[in-house]
Protein backbone atom coordinates (compact mmCIF):
# COMPACT_ATOMS: atom_id res chain seq x y z
CA UNK A 1 0.00 0.00 0.00
CA UNK A 2 1.36 3.44 -0.95
CA UNK A 3 -0.08 6.66 0.44
CA UNK A 4 0.63 8.79 -2.61
CA UNK A 5 -2.25 9.51 -4.98
CA UNK A 6 -0.99 9.91 -8.54
CA UNK A 7 -2.77 11.96 -11.14
CA UNK A 8 -2.35 9.23 -13.75
CA UNK A 9 -1.30 5.57 -13.62
CA UNK A 10 -0.38 3.91 -16.91
CA UNK A 11 -0.40 0.09 -17.01
CA UNK A 12 2.06 -1.26 -19.57
CA UNK A 13 5.12 0.40 -21.14
CA UNK A 14 4.71 -0.61 -24.75
CA UNK A 15 4.28 1.92 -27.55
CA UNK A 16 0.91 3.12 -26.25
CA UNK A 17 1.98 3.23 -22.61
CA UNK A 18 5.18 5.16 -23.28
CA UNK A 19 3.31 7.89 -25.17
CA UNK A 20 0.52 8.05 -22.58
CA UNK A 21 2.90 8.34 -19.63
CA UNK A 22 5.17 10.90 -21.30
CA UNK A 23 2.38 13.22 -22.39
CA UNK A 24 0.68 13.11 -18.97
CA UNK A 25 3.94 13.96 -17.20
CA UNK A 26 4.91 16.61 -19.75
CA UNK A 27 1.56 18.29 -19.18
CA UNK A 28 2.58 18.65 -15.54
CA UNK A 29 0.82 15.76 -13.80
CA UNK A 30 2.28 13.16 -11.43
CA UNK A 31 2.39 9.94 -13.41
CA UNK A 32 3.27 6.34 -12.56
CA UNK A 33 4.16 3.89 -15.33
CA UNK A 34 3.95 0.22 -14.31
CA UNK A 35 5.43 -2.51 -16.48
CA UNK A 36 5.93 -6.26 -16.15
CA UNK A 37 9.65 -5.94 -16.90
CA UNK A 38 11.57 -2.69 -17.33
CA UNK A 39 13.93 -4.21 -19.89
CA UNK A 40 11.12 -4.64 -22.43
CA UNK A 41 9.96 -1.01 -22.56
CA UNK A 42 8.92 -0.11 -26.13
CA UNK A 43 9.62 -3.67 -27.24
CA UNK A 44 9.46 -4.45 -30.97
CA UNK A 45 8.35 -8.10 -30.90
CA UNK A 46 7.23 -8.05 -34.53
CA UNK A 47 9.09 -6.40 -37.42
CA UNK A 48 11.59 -3.71 -36.38
CA UNK A 49 10.12 -0.92 -38.50
CA UNK A 50 8.04 2.21 -38.08
CA UNK A 51 5.92 3.98 -40.69
CA UNK A 52 4.69 3.17 -44.17
CA UNK A 53 1.31 4.03 -45.74
CA UNK A 54 -1.19 5.27 -43.11
CA UNK A 55 1.16 4.20 -40.31
CA UNK A 56 3.71 6.85 -41.33
CA UNK A 57 0.88 9.38 -41.36
CA UNK A 58 0.10 8.44 -37.75
CA UNK A 59 3.73 8.89 -36.71
CA UNK A 60 3.88 12.36 -38.27
CA UNK A 61 0.65 13.29 -36.48
CA UNK A 62 2.08 12.07 -33.17
CA UNK A 63 5.11 14.27 -33.83
CA UNK A 64 2.94 17.29 -34.68
CA UNK A 65 1.04 16.92 -31.40
CA UNK A 66 4.23 16.69 -29.35
CA UNK A 67 4.61 12.91 -28.99
CA UNK A 68 7.84 10.92 -28.96
CA UNK A 69 7.57 8.06 -31.48
CA UNK A 70 8.93 9.94 -34.50
CA UNK A 71 11.96 11.10 -32.52
CA UNK A 72 12.58 7.54 -31.26
CA UNK A 73 12.42 6.38 -34.87
CA UNK A 74 14.97 8.92 -36.09
CA UNK A 75 17.33 8.05 -33.23
CA UNK A 76 17.19 4.34 -34.04
CA UNK A 77 16.74 4.34 -37.83
CA UNK A 78 19.01 2.12 -39.90
CA UNK A 79 17.33 2.80 -43.24
CA UNK A 80 14.51 5.00 -44.52
CA UNK A 81 12.51 4.64 -47.71
CA UNK A 82 9.57 6.45 -49.27
CA UNK A 83 6.74 4.07 -50.18
CA UNK A 84 3.94 4.49 -52.75
CA UNK A 85 6.01 7.07 -54.66
CA UNK A 86 4.30 6.11 -57.92
CA UNK A 87 0.90 6.96 -56.43
CA UNK A 88 -0.73 10.22 -55.41
CA UNK A 89 0.57 12.39 -52.55
CA UNK A 90 -2.25 11.35 -50.23
CA UNK A 91 -0.83 7.84 -49.82
CA UNK A 92 2.93 8.46 -49.97
CA UNK A 93 4.65 7.76 -46.67
CA UNK A 94 8.05 7.31 -45.09
CA UNK A 95 9.07 3.97 -43.56
CA UNK A 96 12.06 3.43 -41.29
CA UNK A 97 13.90 0.21 -40.55
CA UNK A 98 14.96 0.56 -36.91
CA UNK A 99 17.50 -0.87 -34.51
CA UNK A 100 15.14 -2.38 -31.95
CA UNK A 101 17.69 -1.99 -29.14
CA UNK A 102 18.28 1.71 -29.86
CA UNK A 103 14.53 2.27 -30.10
CA UNK A 104 14.00 0.70 -26.68
CA UNK A 105 16.86 2.62 -25.08
CA UNK A 106 15.70 5.94 -26.49
CA UNK A 107 12.29 5.53 -24.88
CA UNK A 108 13.75 4.22 -21.64
CA UNK A 109 16.17 7.13 -21.32
CA UNK A 110 13.45 9.69 -22.07
CA UNK A 111 11.06 8.06 -19.58
CA UNK A 112 13.65 7.85 -16.81
CA UNK A 113 14.62 11.51 -17.21
CA UNK A 114 11.09 12.90 -17.57
CA UNK A 115 10.14 15.13 -14.59
CA UNK A 116 7.01 13.98 -12.77
CA UNK A 117 7.19 10.42 -14.14
CA UNK A 118 7.97 7.33 -12.04
CA UNK A 119 8.76 3.88 -13.45
CA UNK A 120 8.02 0.74 -11.44
CA UNK A 121 8.37 -2.94 -12.36
CA UNK A 122 5.28 -4.84 -11.22
CA UNK A 123 2.25 -6.68 -12.64
CA UNK A 124 -1.20 -5.13 -12.32
CA UNK A 125 -3.76 -7.83 -11.47
CA UNK A 126 -6.84 -5.72 -10.81
CA UNK A 127 -8.44 -2.29 -10.64
CA UNK A 128 -9.59 -0.46 -7.53
CA UNK A 129 -13.10 0.78 -8.33
CA UNK A 130 -15.52 2.67 -6.09
CA UNK A 131 -18.99 3.08 -7.54
CA UNK A 132 -18.51 4.08 -11.17
CA UNK A 133 -15.02 5.57 -10.69
CA UNK A 134 -11.56 4.06 -10.87
CA UNK A 135 -9.39 4.78 -7.85
CA UNK A 136 -6.19 2.86 -8.62
CA UNK A 137 -4.67 -0.56 -9.26
CA UNK A 138 -3.61 -3.66 -7.33
CA UNK A 139 -0.44 -5.55 -8.22
CA UNK A 140 1.06 -9.02 -8.06
CA UNK A 141 3.50 -7.81 -5.39
CA UNK A 142 0.54 -7.11 -3.09
CA UNK A 143 0.73 -3.33 -3.49
CA UNK A 144 -2.06 -0.84 -4.11
CA UNK A 145 -1.41 2.33 -6.10
CA UNK A 146 -4.03 5.08 -6.09
CA UNK A 147 -4.72 7.58 -8.85
CA UNK A 148 -7.33 9.94 -10.21
CA UNK A 149 -7.09 8.31 -13.66
CA UNK A 150 -5.83 4.95 -14.94
CA UNK A 151 -4.82 4.14 -18.53
CA UNK A 152 -4.66 0.48 -19.60
CA UNK A 153 -2.10 -0.17 -22.35
CA UNK A 154 -1.59 -3.90 -21.92
CA UNK A 155 -0.61 -4.89 -25.47
CA UNK A 156 -0.68 -8.62 -26.21
CA UNK A 157 0.13 -9.59 -22.62
CA UNK A 158 -3.39 -10.08 -21.17
CA UNK A 159 -3.55 -13.85 -20.64
CA UNK A 160 -1.14 -14.22 -23.55
CA UNK A 161 -0.68 -17.69 -24.99
CA UNK A 162 1.97 -18.61 -27.57
CA UNK A 163 1.43 -21.36 -30.18
CA UNK A 164 4.09 -23.17 -32.23
CA UNK A 165 2.46 -26.16 -33.90
CA UNK A 166 0.85 -28.34 -31.22
CA UNK A 167 3.03 -26.75 -28.54
CA UNK A 168 1.38 -23.92 -26.63
CA UNK A 169 2.18 -22.20 -23.37
CA UNK A 170 1.33 -19.13 -21.32
CA UNK A 171 3.58 -16.29 -22.49
CA UNK A 172 3.84 -12.74 -23.67
CA UNK A 173 5.56 -11.89 -26.98
CA UNK A 174 9.15 -13.03 -27.56
CA UNK A 175 9.13 -15.19 -24.43
CA UNK A 176 8.15 -12.34 -22.09
CA UNK A 177 6.03 -13.09 -19.02
CA UNK A 178 2.26 -12.70 -19.57
CA UNK A 179 -0.18 -10.71 -17.43
CA UNK A 180 -2.73 -12.79 -15.54
CA UNK A 181 -5.59 -11.54 -13.41
CA UNK A 182 -6.38 -8.20 -15.01
CA UNK A 183 -8.38 -9.65 -17.91
CA UNK A 184 -10.50 -11.69 -15.49
CA UNK A 185 -10.95 -8.57 -13.33
CA UNK A 186 -12.20 -6.56 -16.31
CA UNK A 187 -14.66 -9.34 -17.14
CA UNK A 188 -15.99 -9.29 -13.56
CA UNK A 189 -16.42 -5.52 -13.81
CA UNK A 190 -18.83 -6.15 -16.69
CA UNK A 191 -16.68 -5.36 -19.73
CA UNK A 192 -17.18 -7.36 -22.93
CA UNK A 193 -13.89 -9.11 -23.64
CA UNK A 194 -12.68 -11.21 -26.57
CA UNK A 195 -9.61 -13.04 -27.90
CA UNK A 196 -7.45 -11.94 -30.81
CA UNK A 197 -4.38 -13.47 -32.43
CA UNK A 198 -1.29 -12.07 -34.02
CA UNK A 199 1.97 -13.68 -35.04
CA UNK A 200 5.56 -13.25 -36.00
CA UNK A 201 8.14 -14.80 -38.30
CA UNK A 202 11.16 -17.03 -37.82
CA UNK A 203 14.40 -15.11 -37.23
CA UNK A 204 17.32 -16.41 -39.30
CA UNK A 205 21.09 -16.07 -38.73
CA UNK A 206 22.53 -13.61 -41.26
CA UNK A 207 25.65 -15.69 -41.93
CA UNK A 208 23.52 -18.64 -43.03
CA UNK A 209 21.92 -16.60 -45.85
CA UNK A 210 23.42 -16.34 -49.35
CA UNK A 211 22.64 -12.66 -49.93
CA UNK A 212 23.76 -12.86 -53.57
CA UNK A 213 20.51 -14.69 -54.37
CA UNK A 214 18.38 -11.82 -53.06
CA UNK A 215 17.46 -8.47 -54.54
CA UNK A 216 19.15 -5.83 -52.38
CA UNK A 217 17.13 -2.86 -51.16
CA UNK A 218 18.80 0.33 -49.93
CA UNK A 219 17.60 3.48 -48.20
CA UNK A 220 16.93 6.87 -49.78
CA UNK A 221 19.98 8.86 -50.87
CA UNK A 222 18.31 12.15 -49.90
CA UNK A 223 18.34 13.08 -46.17
CA UNK A 224 15.11 12.16 -44.36
CA UNK A 225 13.55 12.46 -40.92
CA UNK A 226 10.36 11.11 -39.39
CA UNK A 227 10.21 13.79 -36.70
CA UNK A 228 9.23 17.32 -37.70
CA UNK A 229 12.18 18.89 -35.89
CA UNK A 230 15.03 16.42 -36.31
CA UNK A 231 17.69 17.36 -38.83
CA UNK A 232 17.24 15.10 -41.89
CA UNK A 233 19.96 12.50 -42.34
CA UNK A 234 20.86 9.87 -44.90
CA UNK A 235 19.93 6.53 -43.33
CA UNK A 236 21.76 3.86 -45.32
CA UNK A 237 23.43 1.97 -42.46
CA UNK A 238 22.10 -1.39 -43.62
CA UNK A 239 20.58 -3.04 -46.66
CA UNK A 240 17.58 -5.37 -46.77
CA UNK A 241 17.02 -8.35 -49.01
CA UNK A 242 13.95 -9.19 -51.07
CA UNK A 243 12.99 -12.69 -52.16
CA UNK A 244 9.90 -14.75 -52.92
CA UNK A 245 8.34 -17.96 -51.76
CA UNK A 246 7.95 -20.67 -54.40
CA UNK A 247 5.94 -23.78 -55.16
CA UNK A 248 8.17 -25.89 -52.89
CA UNK A 249 7.45 -23.52 -50.00
CA UNK A 250 3.73 -23.75 -50.68
CA UNK A 251 3.84 -27.55 -51.00
CA UNK A 252 5.50 -27.96 -47.60
CA UNK A 253 2.99 -25.60 -45.99
CA UNK A 254 0.01 -27.34 -47.61
CA UNK A 255 1.23 -30.80 -46.59
CA UNK A 256 1.49 -29.68 -42.95
CA UNK A 257 -1.66 -27.60 -42.55
CA UNK A 258 -3.15 -30.29 -40.31
CA UNK A 259 -0.35 -29.49 -37.83
CA UNK A 260 -1.25 -25.80 -37.72
CA UNK A 261 -2.86 -24.68 -34.43
CA UNK A 262 -5.28 -22.57 -36.47
CA UNK A 263 -6.46 -25.54 -38.55
CA UNK A 264 -6.68 -27.82 -35.52
CA UNK A 265 -8.85 -25.34 -33.64
CA UNK A 266 -6.34 -24.86 -30.82
CA UNK A 267 -6.30 -21.15 -31.61
CA UNK A 268 -9.72 -19.53 -31.26
CA UNK A 269 -8.69 -15.86 -31.51
CA UNK A 270 -9.19 -14.01 -34.79
CA UNK A 271 -6.02 -13.13 -36.69
CA UNK A 272 -5.14 -9.95 -38.62
CA UNK A 273 -6.75 -9.63 -42.04
CA UNK A 274 -4.06 -7.34 -43.46
CA UNK A 275 -1.01 -9.11 -42.04
CA UNK A 276 -1.91 -12.81 -42.35
CA UNK A 277 0.40 -15.74 -41.72
CA UNK A 278 2.12 -17.34 -44.69
CA UNK A 279 -0.04 -20.46 -44.28
CA UNK A 280 -3.17 -18.27 -44.44
CA UNK A 281 -1.89 -16.68 -47.66
CA UNK A 282 -1.22 -20.06 -49.23
CA UNK A 283 -4.72 -21.27 -48.31
CA UNK A 284 -6.49 -18.06 -49.37
CA UNK A 285 -4.61 -17.60 -52.65
CA UNK A 286 -3.98 -21.11 -54.04
CA UNK A 287 -3.44 -19.74 -57.56
CA UNK A 288 -0.49 -17.56 -56.53
CA UNK A 289 2.91 -19.10 -57.23
CA UNK A 290 4.82 -16.83 -54.86
CA UNK A 291 4.64 -14.22 -52.09
CA UNK A 292 7.27 -11.55 -51.44
CA UNK A 293 9.47 -11.89 -48.35
CA UNK A 294 11.68 -9.09 -46.99
CA UNK A 295 14.90 -9.98 -45.14
CA UNK A 296 15.30 -7.27 -42.48
CA UNK A 297 18.15 -6.89 -39.94
CA UNK A 298 16.76 -6.24 -36.45
CA UNK A 299 19.68 -4.23 -35.05
CA UNK A 300 23.11 -2.80 -35.75
CA UNK A 301 25.70 -5.52 -35.15
CA UNK A 302 23.08 -8.26 -34.74
CA UNK A 303 23.07 -11.38 -36.88
CA UNK A 304 19.31 -11.80 -36.49
CA UNK A 305 17.24 -11.36 -39.67
CA UNK A 306 13.47 -10.89 -39.57
CA UNK A 307 11.57 -12.48 -42.49
CA UNK A 308 8.84 -9.90 -43.08
CA UNK A 309 5.64 -11.39 -44.64
CA UNK A 310 6.61 -14.91 -43.48
CA UNK A 311 4.69 -15.06 -40.19
CA UNK A 312 3.84 -18.61 -39.13
CA UNK A 313 2.76 -20.80 -36.22
CA UNK A 314 3.56 -24.12 -37.90
CA UNK A 315 5.73 -26.62 -35.97
CA UNK A 316 9.43 -25.84 -35.62
CA UNK A 317 10.56 -28.66 -37.92
CA UNK A 318 8.20 -27.42 -40.64
CA UNK A 319 9.48 -23.87 -40.20
CA UNK A 320 13.04 -25.06 -40.84
CA UNK A 321 11.99 -26.99 -43.94
CA UNK A 322 9.92 -24.20 -45.50
CA UNK A 323 12.44 -21.46 -44.67
CA UNK A 324 15.15 -23.39 -46.51
CA UNK A 325 13.10 -23.23 -49.73
CA UNK A 326 13.48 -19.43 -49.83
CA UNK A 327 16.17 -17.95 -52.10
CA UNK A 328 19.53 -17.79 -50.35
CA UNK A 329 18.27 -19.91 -47.47
CA UNK A 330 19.33 -23.47 -48.35
CA UNK A 331 21.56 -23.53 -45.25
CA UNK A 332 19.44 -21.15 -43.15
CA UNK A 333 19.70 -21.47 -39.38
CA UNK A 334 16.67 -20.32 -37.41
CA UNK A 335 17.60 -18.38 -34.27
CA UNK A 336 14.01 -17.89 -33.05
CA UNK A 337 10.94 -19.76 -34.21
CA UNK A 338 7.92 -17.95 -35.55
CA UNK A 339 4.81 -18.18 -33.40
CA UNK A 340 1.22 -17.04 -32.97
CA UNK A 341 0.09 -15.33 -29.79
CA UNK A 342 -3.47 -15.12 -28.46
CA UNK A 343 -4.48 -12.42 -25.98
CA UNK A 344 -7.49 -10.71 -24.41
CA UNK A 345 -8.90 -7.46 -25.73
CA UNK A 346 -11.86 -5.24 -24.85
CA UNK A 347 -14.69 -4.42 -27.26
CA UNK A 348 -13.77 -0.80 -28.09
CA UNK A 349 -17.39 0.28 -28.55
CA UNK A 350 -17.40 0.41 -24.73
CA UNK A 351 -15.20 3.52 -25.02
CA UNK A 352 -16.01 7.17 -25.61
CA UNK A 353 -14.38 9.06 -28.51
CA UNK A 354 -11.79 10.30 -25.99
CA UNK A 355 -10.93 6.66 -25.05
CA UNK A 356 -12.48 6.66 -21.57
CA UNK A 357 -14.63 3.66 -20.68
CA UNK A 358 -18.32 4.50 -20.53
CA UNK A 359 -18.91 2.28 -17.50
CA UNK A 360 -16.06 3.43 -15.23
CA UNK A 361 -15.10 7.10 -15.05
CA UNK A 362 -11.40 7.89 -15.17
CA UNK A 363 -10.48 4.56 -16.79
CA UNK A 364 -8.93 4.91 -20.26
CA UNK A 365 -7.73 2.23 -22.71
CA UNK A 366 -5.23 2.48 -25.56
CA UNK A 367 -3.41 0.19 -27.97
CA UNK A 368 -3.93 -3.51 -28.56
CA UNK A 369 -6.36 -3.86 -25.66
CA UNK A 370 -8.71 -1.88 -27.95
CA UNK A 371 -8.31 -4.41 -30.77
CA UNK A 372 -5.69 -2.68 -32.91
CA UNK A 373 -2.44 -4.02 -34.36
CA UNK A 374 0.76 -2.11 -34.94
CA UNK A 375 3.20 0.07 -33.01
CA UNK A 376 1.95 3.25 -34.67
CA UNK A 377 -1.74 2.65 -33.98
CA UNK A 378 -0.86 1.93 -30.35
CA UNK A 379 1.31 5.03 -29.91
CA UNK A 380 -1.38 7.28 -31.42
CA UNK A 381 -4.02 5.97 -29.03
CA UNK A 382 -1.65 6.21 -26.08
CA UNK A 383 -0.94 9.86 -26.82
CA UNK A 384 -4.66 10.67 -27.07
CA UNK A 385 -5.54 8.71 -23.93
CA UNK A 386 -2.79 10.49 -22.00
CA UNK A 387 -3.92 13.91 -23.20
CA UNK A 388 -7.56 13.22 -22.39
CA UNK A 389 -6.80 11.75 -18.97
CA UNK A 390 -5.12 15.07 -18.13
CA UNK A 391 -7.90 17.18 -19.64
CA UNK A 392 -10.40 15.23 -17.54
CA UNK A 393 -8.43 16.04 -14.38
CA UNK A 394 -8.41 19.70 -15.32
CA UNK A 395 -12.11 19.78 -16.12
CA UNK A 396 -11.32 20.95 -19.66
CA UNK A 397 -12.99 19.78 -22.91
CA UNK A 398 -11.66 16.49 -24.25
CA UNK A 399 -9.55 16.37 -27.40
CA UNK A 400 -11.45 14.47 -30.10
CA UNK A 401 -9.90 14.70 -33.56
CA UNK A 402 -12.35 14.51 -36.46
CA UNK A 403 -12.16 12.13 -39.39
CA UNK A 404 -11.36 15.14 -41.58
CA UNK A 405 -8.55 16.34 -39.29
CA UNK A 406 -6.29 13.35 -38.73
CA UNK A 407 -5.68 9.66 -39.31
CA UNK A 408 -5.74 9.45 -35.51
CA UNK A 409 -9.33 10.69 -35.66
CA UNK A 410 -10.30 8.03 -38.20
CA UNK A 411 -8.60 5.30 -36.17
CA UNK A 412 -10.37 6.13 -32.91
CA UNK A 413 -13.73 6.84 -34.55
CA UNK A 414 -13.65 3.47 -36.32
CA UNK A 415 -12.87 1.69 -33.05
CA UNK A 416 -15.47 3.33 -30.82
CA UNK A 417 -18.18 3.49 -33.50
CA UNK A 418 -17.80 0.23 -35.43
CA UNK A 419 -15.76 -1.87 -33.04
CA UNK A 420 -13.59 -4.69 -34.36
CA UNK A 421 -13.51 -8.47 -34.23
CA UNK A 422 -10.05 -8.77 -35.75
CA UNK A 423 -6.80 -6.84 -35.18
CA UNK A 424 -7.49 -3.41 -36.69
CA UNK A 425 -4.84 -1.93 -38.96
CA UNK A 426 -4.81 1.67 -40.16
CA UNK A 427 -5.14 1.95 -43.96
CA UNK A 428 -5.23 5.00 -46.22
CA UNK A 429 -8.42 3.59 -47.76
CA UNK A 430 -10.24 4.04 -44.43
CA UNK A 431 -9.88 7.84 -44.71
CA UNK A 432 -12.54 9.72 -46.67
CA UNK A 433 -10.53 12.96 -46.75
CA UNK A 434 -7.00 11.62 -47.21
CA UNK A 435 -5.88 14.35 -49.62
CA UNK A 436 -6.40 16.82 -46.77
CA UNK A 437 -4.50 14.57 -44.33
CA UNK A 438 -1.21 13.99 -46.09
CA UNK A 439 2.09 12.89 -44.56
CA UNK A 440 3.61 16.27 -45.47
CA UNK A 441 1.03 18.56 -43.82
CA UNK A 442 0.57 16.96 -40.39
CA UNK A 443 2.29 19.96 -38.78
CA UNK A 444 -0.16 22.46 -40.27
CA UNK A 445 -3.12 20.33 -39.31
CA UNK A 446 -2.21 19.52 -35.72
CA UNK A 447 0.74 21.46 -34.31
CA UNK A 448 -1.51 24.30 -33.19
CA UNK A 449 -3.24 21.79 -30.91
CA UNK A 450 0.10 20.56 -29.55
CA UNK A 451 1.11 24.16 -28.93
CA UNK A 452 -2.14 24.94 -27.08
CA UNK A 453 -1.65 21.86 -24.87
CA UNK A 454 1.83 23.06 -23.93
CA UNK A 455 3.59 20.17 -25.70
CA UNK A 456 5.50 22.35 -28.20
CA UNK A 457 7.90 24.95 -26.82
CA UNK A 458 8.68 28.36 -28.37
CA UNK A 459 11.72 27.09 -30.26
CA UNK A 460 9.86 24.28 -32.00
CA UNK A 461 6.90 26.49 -32.76
CA UNK A 462 9.07 29.16 -34.38
CA UNK A 463 10.71 26.55 -36.62
CA UNK A 464 7.28 25.51 -37.89
CA UNK A 465 6.08 29.08 -38.38
CA UNK A 466 9.19 29.86 -40.45
CA UNK A 467 8.60 26.77 -42.62
CA UNK A 468 4.99 27.80 -43.21
CA UNK A 469 6.09 31.31 -44.16
CA UNK A 470 8.61 29.91 -46.64
CA UNK A 471 5.98 27.59 -48.12
CA UNK A 472 3.40 30.37 -48.51
CA UNK A 473 6.00 32.75 -49.91
CA UNK A 474 7.07 30.22 -52.53
CA UNK A 475 3.47 29.44 -53.55
CA UNK A 476 2.83 33.16 -53.94
CA UNK A 477 6.04 33.61 -55.95
CA UNK A 478 5.18 30.79 -58.35
CA UNK A 479 1.69 32.23 -58.74
CA UNK A 480 3.06 35.59 -59.88
CA UNK A 481 6.19 34.60 -61.84
CA UNK A 482 5.51 34.07 -65.54
CA UNK A 483 7.27 31.89 -68.08
CA UNK A 484 7.11 32.84 -71.74
CA UNK A 485 6.80 30.19 -74.46
CA UNK A 486 10.07 29.36 -76.20
CA UNK A 487 11.58 26.61 -78.31
CA UNK A 488 13.58 25.36 -75.31
CA UNK A 489 10.56 25.22 -73.00
CA UNK A 490 8.35 23.51 -75.58
CA UNK A 491 11.08 21.03 -76.48
CA UNK A 492 11.45 20.09 -72.81
CA UNK A 493 7.67 19.80 -72.46
CA UNK A 494 7.49 17.51 -75.48
CA UNK A 495 10.18 15.27 -73.96
CA UNK A 496 7.89 14.55 -70.98
CA UNK A 497 4.73 14.15 -73.07
CA UNK A 498 3.24 17.57 -72.29
CA UNK A 499 1.61 19.92 -74.80
CA UNK A 500 3.60 23.00 -75.88
CA UNK A 501 2.90 26.44 -74.41
CA UNK A 502 1.07 28.85 -76.72
CA UNK A 503 0.98 31.70 -74.19
CA UNK A 504 2.85 32.77 -71.09
CA UNK A 505 2.01 30.80 -67.93
CA UNK A 506 2.71 31.35 -64.27
CA UNK A 507 4.99 28.86 -62.57
CA UNK A 508 1.97 27.57 -60.66
CA UNK A 509 -0.04 27.01 -63.85
CA UNK A 510 2.83 25.06 -65.40
CA UNK A 511 3.35 23.03 -62.22
CA UNK A 512 -0.30 21.92 -62.30
CA UNK A 513 0.41 19.89 -65.44
CA UNK A 514 0.68 16.17 -64.57
CA UNK A 515 4.14 15.66 -66.10
CA UNK A 516 5.75 18.79 -64.66
CA UNK A 517 7.50 18.57 -61.31
CA UNK A 518 9.48 21.04 -59.24
CA UNK A 519 12.82 19.99 -60.77
CA UNK A 520 11.47 20.70 -64.26
CA UNK A 521 10.14 24.07 -63.16
CA UNK A 522 13.41 25.09 -61.50
CA UNK A 523 15.11 25.15 -64.92
CA UNK A 524 13.08 28.24 -65.73
CA UNK A 525 12.43 29.69 -62.25
CA UNK A 526 15.66 28.74 -60.48
CA UNK A 527 15.46 30.91 -57.37
CA UNK A 528 13.53 28.26 -55.42
CA UNK A 529 16.49 25.86 -55.39
CA UNK A 530 17.66 26.93 -51.92
CA UNK A 531 14.41 25.71 -50.35
CA UNK A 532 14.55 22.59 -48.19
CA UNK A 533 13.43 19.44 -49.98
CA UNK A 534 10.34 18.90 -47.83
CA UNK A 535 9.17 22.48 -48.52
CA UNK A 536 9.62 21.98 -52.26
CA UNK A 537 7.56 18.78 -52.08
CA UNK A 538 4.82 20.50 -50.11
CA UNK A 539 4.68 23.48 -52.49
CA UNK A 540 4.37 21.12 -55.45
CA UNK A 541 1.54 19.13 -53.85
CA UNK A 542 -0.40 22.20 -52.69
CA UNK A 543 -0.24 23.82 -56.13
CA UNK A 544 -0.77 20.69 -58.22
CA UNK A 545 -3.74 19.40 -56.23
CA UNK A 546 -5.34 22.71 -55.20
CA UNK A 547 -8.57 21.97 -57.08
CA UNK A 548 -8.98 18.51 -55.55
CA UNK A 549 -8.19 19.88 -52.08
CA UNK A 550 -10.85 22.59 -52.47
CA UNK A 551 -13.39 19.94 -53.47
CA UNK A 552 -12.60 17.84 -50.40
CA UNK A 553 -12.83 20.91 -48.17
CA UNK A 554 -16.37 21.52 -49.44
CA UNK A 555 -17.21 17.90 -48.66
CA UNK A 556 -15.84 18.35 -45.14
CA UNK A 557 -18.22 21.26 -44.50
CA UNK A 558 -21.20 18.95 -45.14
CA UNK A 559 -19.62 16.33 -42.89
CA UNK A 560 -19.13 18.88 -40.10
CA UNK A 561 -22.81 19.81 -40.12
CA UNK A 562 -23.76 16.24 -39.21
CA UNK A 563 -21.01 16.08 -36.58
CA UNK A 564 -22.42 19.24 -34.98
CA UNK A 565 -25.77 17.53 -34.27
CA UNK A 566 -25.07 16.08 -30.82
CA UNK A 567 -27.07 13.29 -29.20
CA UNK A 568 -27.74 13.66 -25.44
CA UNK A 569 -26.21 10.92 -23.27
CA UNK A 570 -29.64 10.09 -21.84
CA UNK A 571 -31.42 9.90 -25.22
CA UNK A 572 -34.06 7.14 -25.17
CA UNK A 573 -33.79 5.21 -28.45
CA UNK A 574 -36.56 2.83 -27.36
CA UNK A 575 -39.05 5.70 -27.43
CA UNK A 576 -38.55 6.03 -31.20
CA UNK A 577 -41.04 4.28 -33.46
CA UNK A 578 -39.87 2.67 -36.70
CA UNK A 579 -36.25 1.86 -35.83
CA UNK A 580 -34.99 -1.48 -37.12
CA UNK A 581 -34.22 -3.96 -34.32
CA UNK A 582 -30.55 -4.19 -35.38
CA UNK A 583 -30.23 -0.40 -35.39
CA UNK A 584 -31.87 -0.09 -31.98
CA UNK A 585 -29.52 -2.69 -30.47
CA UNK A 586 -26.40 -1.02 -31.87
CA UNK A 587 -27.47 2.53 -31.01
CA UNK A 588 -28.25 1.44 -27.45
CA UNK A 589 -24.93 -0.38 -27.10
CA UNK A 590 -22.62 2.17 -28.75
CA UNK A 591 -24.53 5.33 -27.74
CA UNK A 592 -23.05 7.62 -30.43
CA UNK A 593 -22.23 11.19 -29.45
CA UNK A 594 -23.34 12.80 -32.73
CA UNK A 595 -25.61 12.12 -35.68
CA UNK A 596 -22.47 11.79 -37.80
CA UNK A 597 -21.14 9.03 -35.56
CA UNK A 598 -24.53 7.28 -35.67
CA UNK A 599 -24.37 7.36 -39.49
CA UNK A 600 -21.09 5.41 -39.40
CA UNK A 601 -22.46 2.53 -37.33
CA UNK A 602 -22.76 -0.57 -39.49
CA UNK A 603 -26.42 -1.55 -39.91
CA UNK A 604 -27.91 1.89 -39.21
CA UNK A 605 -29.89 2.78 -42.36
CA UNK A 606 -30.62 6.19 -43.95
CA UNK A 607 -34.25 5.80 -42.81
CA UNK A 608 -33.06 5.23 -39.24
CA UNK A 609 -30.98 8.40 -39.47
CA UNK A 610 -33.94 10.42 -40.70
CA UNK A 611 -36.03 9.16 -37.78
CA UNK A 612 -33.21 9.95 -35.36
CA UNK A 613 -32.70 13.43 -36.80
CA UNK A 614 -36.42 14.14 -36.45
CA UNK A 615 -36.48 12.83 -32.87
CA UNK A 616 -33.48 15.01 -31.97
CA UNK A 617 -35.23 18.07 -33.43
CA UNK A 618 -38.31 17.34 -31.30
CA UNK A 619 -36.09 16.88 -28.24
CA UNK A 620 -34.28 20.20 -28.85
CA UNK A 621 -37.57 22.08 -29.26
CA UNK A 622 -38.95 20.49 -26.10
CA UNK A 623 -35.81 21.27 -24.09
CA UNK A 624 -35.80 24.83 -25.43
CA UNK A 625 -39.39 25.38 -24.36
CA UNK A 626 -38.83 23.95 -20.89
Order of alpha helices (4+ residues) and beta strands (2+ residues): beta-alpha-beta-beta-alpha-alpha-beta-beta-alpha-beta-beta-beta-beta-beta-beta-alpha-beta-beta-beta-alpha-alpha-beta-beta-alpha-beta-beta-beta-alpha-alpha-alpha-alpha-beta-alpha-beta-alpha-alpha-alpha-alpha-alpha-alpha-alpha
